[in-house]
Amino acid sequence: MDQHLSLLLLLLLLPLLRLPPSGLSFSVGGDAGGGLGIGLGGSGVWVGVGPNNEPPSSQLEAAYNALQAWKSSITEDPKGILRTWTGTDVCSYQGVFCSQPPGEDALGGSNNVVISGIDLNRANLCGTFVEELSALSDLTLIHLNSNRFTGPVPDSFADLVSLQELDLSNNEFSGPFPSVTLYMPSLIYLDLRYNNFAGAIPPELFEKRLDAILLNNNAFSGELPDSLGNSPASVINLANNQLGGGIPFGFGLASAPKVREILLLNNQLTGCVPEEIGLFGSLEVLDSSYNSLAGHLPDTLSCLGQIKVLNFGHNQLSGVLPETVCSLRSLLNLTVSFNFLSGIGNECTRLLARNIGFDYTSNCVPEQGSQRPGPDCSVVPGGSLSCLRLPAPAQPVVCAALASLSRTIGDAAGSIGGGDDTPFRP
């Protein structure tokens, strides 16, 4: 190419690059490769045209190998999704999403992309994970809801350092809790619902900076970790497992988190409903039904100013339902059916007039319909259970005292911990 023509092309390209005037250097070559390069000092900006200036992306090459290995492990694909997983253009695969890495300049060309997401929800695929998927270190989300994947989650997934969302719900994964998820530094959403995971839930899970912890409908067992109340998550769902023991003493006392929903229903929990439950000032849904909780409901439940749904049905609770609980103004549904409560106050009887769902059937409340037969109320299960109770002055004072105690303990814990946010490692 004539050098004057090359310079003319260069002058036409410069306005498009929007490069700063200082430090600009360029070179024009007329070699056999036909390349035209423009460099900017040490900034790494480079534009190339010509057949020799598009080297293959090492990230996409590794991604191709990983996805082909995973494809080979999938035994059933009734919707034919994987028929699109051919060729080296992985960004064209159905369910695979590519993007430019944060901070990368668009001038890097078409190869300057990485796989940032895999969304195969409701694909009905049958297969297993493969360790090669750990090469997709730029992945920010994996959504595999409603498939038929089996087996464990590989330990190599610890290399998925960018992963923020992991949804493995409604599959057939098995084995113990996938502890590899504890080592993913960017993870904020963990959904393991409706699988066959079993065994204990690691305490470190509730120390991790997750916004959603969804473990319901598995076979998790053992006691609830004492760290349960420390989680910063807004939703914690542990329903429909085989968890036993009591709700931890000091539940929420250390940090009074911003949790909105706690679902503990249909487990094997025993013991008292802790006083500290009132610390969850942002709580909107609390469901501990279908367990074996006993003793009296604490007055501190009245500190749940945002609560909308409160369900303690199908337990072994006794005593009188606190008037202050029935006075909660955000309440939409209160269920205490199938317990052994011996009384409800006038404020509770007004709930129905407020058009609020209130179910207290099958208790032991005198002169009320749909209650337990007299002989069933003669011996109250857990009647001798001793639950720690805070002093009971006027209720606003109780809530204020509880909040003050939480702040004191939280400050002390912060001083001891020193604010260290080092990820948990075994």
Buried (B, 14 or more C-beta within 10 A) or exposed (E): EEEEEBEEEBEEBEEEEEBEEEEEEBEBEEEEEEBBBBBBEEEEBBBBBEEEBEEEBEBBBBBBEBBBBBBEBBEEBEEEBBEEBEEEEBBEBBBBBBBEEEEEEEBBBEEBBBBBBBBBEEBEBBBBBBBBBBBBBBBBBBBBBBBBBBBBBBEBBBBBBBBBBBBBBBBBBBBEBBBBBBBBEEBBBBBBBBBEBBEEBBBBBBBBEBBBBBBBBBEBBBBBBBBBBBBBBBBBBBBBBEBBBBBBBBBBBBBBBBBBBBBBBBBBBBBBBBBBBBBBBBBBBBBBBBBBBBBBBBBBBBBBEBBBBBBBBBBBBBBBBBBBBBBBEEBBBBBBBBBBBBEBBEBBEEBEEEEBEBBBBBBBBEEEEEBBEEEEBEEBBBEEBEBEEBEEEEBEEBBEBBBEBBEEBBEEEEEEEEEEEEEEEE
